[in-house]
């Protein structure tokens, strides 16, 4: 898809998502877009859909070649935030959901799988 857009004579600029998320944030002058996404996972009361979306984004970015090292550096350079993030991920793994709502249980299991995938890739 990207190659077709590049070959066409369109004046559209196409940049992969992982490259955009690793660029410098103009408001903070740091490369912190990934960190802001990860901070949505720290409070345990975050909506399950938001947490699942954040995890999907992080896993997708980490799975691309050449992005794992910059992402792991961004997530671990500030020790206080890294500690909070790891604690939150562990608590999300250990939290038991009630079995009454099957849809919620399936979503919670999907979140657990994404967390494990993210932790393995880091």
Number of C-alpha atoms within 10 A of each C-alpha: 5 9 8 8 13 13 8 9 8 8 8 9 7 10 9 9 12 20 12 13 19 19 14 13 13 8 6 9 9 11 18 18 16 22 20 12 18 19 17 18 23 21 14 14 9 12 11 15 13 13 25 21 15 21 24 18 19 23 20 15 22 21 16 12 9 12 15 17 11 13 21 15 11 17 21 15 10 11 10 9 16 19 14 15 21 16 13 17 21 15 13 19 16 10 11 11 13 9 10 8 9 11 10 15 15 13 14 21 15 15 23 20 15 22 22 16 17 19 13 8 12 15
